[in-house]
Amino acid sequence: MAEVISQGSFIPDNLIGGSNELLVTEEILVAAGQNLVRGSVMGRVKVSVPTTGTLAGTGDGTCTAVSGGAKTKQGAYLVTCVVVPVTHGGTFRVTNPDGQDIGYFTMPNTAGATYVFKSPEINFTLTDGATNFDLTSIFTVTVTEGVPNTGSLTPIGTANGTMTGVEGRRHLKVGTYTVTCITAVANGGIFSVVDPDSLALPNATVGTAYESDQIAFLINDGGNDFVVGDVFTVAVTINPRQVKLLDKTAGDGSSEPYCVLSEDVDATSAAEYSIGYLQGQFNERSLVFASGTDLEDVRDQMIAKNMYPVASVARGN
C-alpha cells in the first residue's frame, strides 16, 4: 500500500464542508492492497498496461519495466527502429495509439546497452540483445481498458459466430468469464455462463442480448452453426468501478480525482465495495492523498468535477 499523507487534522471529523444536499454518491470498488480512511480522494483505474513490449522483426532485445504515465491512452504504442547503427543499439521512434510522435531516442552503441524512456504517456526500458535490431524491429505495447469489447471463440468444429458488445456491470469480477454452448440448434443455441470464481450465472441465448449484474454481451450466429462445447472467453483485467488512492504519478488513470471515500475501508487482502462521494463540498483539511501528492496538485480537477475543497466546514455532520 502506498504511504499516505493528509492535509492536516480536524476534530471532530467534519469531512463534509457544506450542505449534505449537495452530495452525490456511487458504489465503488476499492482495489486490493489498500487500507484507507474516510476522506481519501480516489482515482478510477481506467487502463491496464502490460509490463513488457512484444517484439516483431529482427533482434532479440527486450522492452521491459513498462508503465503508464498521467496521460496514458488505450490502444497500441509502437517503439520502431528508424536508424540502424553498425553494431548494437539503434535510434527508435515512439508513437502513441493516435499515431502521434511522443519521442525519439538513440541507444548507446555498445553490446547489452539499455535506454530508459520516460514520457507522460508511456515509460519503459529498452535493452540491446545478441542479435542486432534493424528497420524491421518494432515493439508493441498494447494498453487495454480492462474489459474487451468482444469475446474470444474456441470452437470444437467450424462455428464462426461472434460475441460482441461486451460490457461490465455493477458486480463485474476480474478474471476470465467462460461462455460454453450447452444446447446446439440450427442458427442458434444456448450457452452457460460461468464467472471467474466458477459460479454459474444465467444462461445466454444466441441472438438475444445477455444481461446480468456482472456482465453483458450479445452472441451472434455465424454462417456455421455452434456445436456443444464451443467456448467464448472474456478476460477481464480491471474492474471499471475500481478505484485507488489518488497518486499524481499513477499511470493507470488513477492520477485524476474520481470521488471522495465516505467511510474507512480495509481492502488489504481483497477488493472491497464501498461508497464514494462524486460531488459535494469537502473540508480540505480532512482530504487524504498518496504520499507525494497534495490538494494543490488536483484542486482544479476536483472543482471541474464538482468536488469542492473548502477551508471552513459546518459542524454536526
URPECOR-V676936 format. One record per backbone hydrogen bond with DSSP energy under -0.5 kcal/mol. CO is the residue of the C=O (numbers start at 0). NH is the residue of the N-H. E is the energy in kcal/mol with one decimal. If there is no record, write none. Layout:
[[CO:NH:E] [CO:NH:E]]
This chain:
[[2:290:-2.9] [4:288:-2.1] [14:16:-0.5] [14:282:-2.9] [15:313:-0.6] [18:21:-1.6] [19:22:-1.5] [23:277:-3.4] [23:278:-1.2] [25:275:-2.7] [27:29:-0.6] [27:273:-2.4] [28:30:-0.6] [28:242:-2.7] [29:271:-1.8] [33:266:-2.8] [35:264:-2.3] [36:39:-1.7] [38:287:-1.9] [39:41:-0.5] [39:260:-3.1] [40:245:-3.1] [41:257:-3.4] [41:258:-1.5] [42:243:-2.7] [43:45:-0.6] [46:48:-0.5] [47:49:-0.5] [47:143:-2.0] [50:65:-2.3] [52:54:-0.5] [53:139:-2.3] [55:137:-2.5] [57:133:-0.5] [61:63:-0.5] [61:126:-2.7] [62:52:-2.3] [63:124:-2.9] [66:122:-2.5] [68:71:-1.3] [74:76:-0.5] [74:142:-3.3] [76:140:-2.7] [77:79:-0.6] [77:94:-2.3] [78:138:-2.8] [79:92:-2.8] [82:84:-0.5] [82:90:-2.5] [89:106:-2.7] [90:81:-3.1] [90:82:-1.5] [91:104:-2.0] [92:79:-2.8] [92:94:-0.5] [93:101:-3.0] [93:102:-0.9] [94:77:-1.9] [95:98:-2.5] [99:95:-2.3] [102:93:-3.0] [104:91:-3.1] [106:89:-0.6] [107:109:-1.8] [109:112:-1.7] [112:127:-2.9] [114:116:-0.7] [114:125:-2.7] [116:123:-2.1] [119:70:-3.3] [120:68:-1.2] [122:66:-2.1] [123:116:-2.7] [124:63:-2.6] [125:114:-2.1] [126:61:-1.7] [129:131:-0.6] [130:59:-1.4] [133:136:-2.1] [135:137:-0.6] [136:80:-2.6] [137:55:-2.5] [138:78:-2.7] [139:53:-2.7] [139:141:-0.5] [140:76:-3.0] [140:142:-0.7] [142:74:-2.8] [143:47:-3.0] [145:236:-2.5] [145:237:-0.7] [148:165:-2.4] [150:152:-0.5] [151:232:-2.1] [152:154:-0.5] [153:230:-1.9] [161:219:-3.7] [162:150:-1.5] [163:217:-2.2] [166:215:-2.4] [168:171:-2.3] [174:176:-0.5] [174:235:-3.3] [176:178:-0.5] [176:233:-2.1] [177:179:-0.6] [177:193:-2.4] [178:231:-3.2] [179:191:-3.0] [180:228:-2.2] [182:189:-2.4] [184:187:-1.8] [187:184:-0.6] [188:205:-2.4] [189:181:-2.9] [189:182:-1.8] [190:203:-3.2] [191:179:-1.7] [192:200:-3.3] [193:177:-2.3] [194:197:-2.3] [198:194:-2.7] [200:192:-0.7] [203:190:-3.3] [204:207:-2.0] [209:216:-1.5] [212:170:-3.5] [213:168:-2.5] [214:211:-1.4] [215:166:-2.2] [216:209:-3.3] [217:163:-2.6] [217:219:-0.6] [218:206:-3.1] [219:161:-1.5] [223:159:-1.2] [226:229:-2.1] [229:180:-2.9] [230:153:-3.4] [231:178:-3.1] [232:151:-2.7] [233:176:-2.8] [233:235:-0.7] [234:147:-0.5] [234:236:-0.5] [235:174:-1.9] [238:241:-2.3] [240:28:-2.0] [241:44:-2.4] [242:30:-2.5] [243:42:-3.2] [245:289:-2.4] [246:249:-2.1] [251:45:-3.1] [251:46:-1.7] [252:255:-1.3] [253:246:-1.1] [255:43:-0.5] [258:41:-3.1] [259:276:-3.2] [260:38:-2.6] [264:35:-2.9] [264:266:-0.8] [266:32:-2.5] [266:33:-0.8] [271:29:-3.1] [273:27:-2.3] [274:261:-2.2] [275:25:-1.8] [275:277:-0.7] [276:259:-1.8] [278:23:-1.5] [279:307:-3.0] [280:16:-2.8] [281:283:-0.5] [281:309:-3.1] [282:285:-2.2] [283:286:-0.7] [286:6:-1.7] [287:40:-2.9] [288:4:-2.2] [289:292:-2.2] [293:296:-1.5] [293:297:-0.6] [294:297:-1.4] [294:298:-1.3] [297:301:-2.6] [298:302:-2.4] [299:303:-2.1] [300:304:-0.9] [301:304:-0.8] [301:306:-2.9] [302:305:-1.9] [305:279:-2.3] [305:307:-0.7] [306:308:-0.7] [307:281:-2.9] [309:283:-2.6]]
